[in-house]
């Protein structure tokens, strides 16, 4: 399984911001996820960025799915009893 290390920018395709970066770092520490760092220098940012395993980021950013039963609540009055 490919479990490459990615920055939040690489994973999200945009800057995550300080608040989200801190939340992800805290969750990674809580789960004892291994991480890396790399130095980045560009016109918008200079400094170290954290790198996380893709599997951790996939899990962290997983969108909850809707329960299909809940979408039928409006049809309760259509029941024959």
C-alpha positions as CSV (number, residue, x, y, z in Angstrom):
1,X,0.0,0.0,0.0
2,X,1.3,3.4,-0.9
3,X,1.3,5.5,2.2
4,X,3.3,8.5,1.1
5,X,3.7,11.5,3.3
6,X,1.9,14.7,2.2
7,X,1.6,18.2,3.4
8,X,-1.9,19.6,3.9
9,X,-1.3,21.8,0.9
10,X,-0.4,18.9,-1.3
11,X,-3.4,16.9,0.0
12,X,-6.0,19.6,-0.2
13,X,-4.7,21.5,-3.2
14,X,-4.8,24.7,-1.3
15,X,-3.4,26.3,1.9
16,X,-5.0,24.8,5.0
17,X,-4.4,27.7,7.3
18,X,-3.1,27.8,10.8
19,X,-6.3,26.7,12.6
20,X,-6.9,23.6,10.4
21,X,-3.1,22.8,10.5
22,X,-3.2,22.8,14.3
23,X,-6.3,20.7,14.5
24,X,-4.8,18.1,12.2
25,X,-1.5,18.1,14.1
26,X,-3.4,17.6,17.4
27,X,-5.4,14.7,16.0
28,X,-2.2,13.1,14.6
29,X,-0.5,13.4,18.0
30,X,-3.6,11.9,19.7
31,X,-3.5,8.9,17.3
32,X,0.3,8.7,17.5
33,X,0.5,9.0,13.8
34,X,4.1,9.1,12.4
35,X,4.8,12.3,10.5
36,X,7.6,14.1,8.7
37,X,8.6,17.7,8.1
38,X,10.0,19.6,5.2
39,X,11.2,23.1,4.7
40,X,9.2,25.2,2.2
41,X,10.2,28.6,0.8
42,X,7.9,30.5,-1.5
43,X,6.4,34.0,-1.8
44,X,3.5,33.2,0.5
45,X,5.2,31.0,3.2
46,X,8.7,30.2,4.5
47,X,9.2,27.5,7.1
48,X,8.7,23.9,8.0
49,X,5.5,22.1,7.1
50,X,4.2,18.9,8.6
51,X,3.8,15.8,6.4
52,X,1.2,13.1,7.2
53,X,0.5,9.7,5.8
54,X,-2.1,9.7,3.1
55,X,-4.1,7.1,5.0
56,X,-4.3,9.4,8.0
57,X,-5.4,12.4,5.9
58,X,-8.0,10.3,4.0
59,X,-9.4,9.2,7.4
60,X,-9.3,12.7,8.9
61,X,-11.0,14.4,5.9
62,X,-13.5,11.6,5.2
63,X,-17.0,13.0,4.7
64,X,-19.8,11.4,6.6
65,X,-22.3,9.7,4.5
66,X,-26.0,10.3,4.8
67,X,-28.3,7.5,6.0
68,X,-30.6,6.7,3.1
69,X,-33.5,6.0,5.5
70,X,-33.4,9.5,6.8
71,X,-34.1,10.9,3.3
72,X,-37.5,9.0,3.3
73,X,-38.9,10.6,6.4
74,X,-41.2,12.8,4.4
75,X,-42.9,9.7,3.0
76,X,-44.1,8.4,6.4
77,X,-47.6,9.7,5.7
78,X,-47.8,7.5,2.5
79,X,-47.7,4.3,4.5
80,X,-50.9,2.2,4.2
81,X,-51.4,1.8,8.0
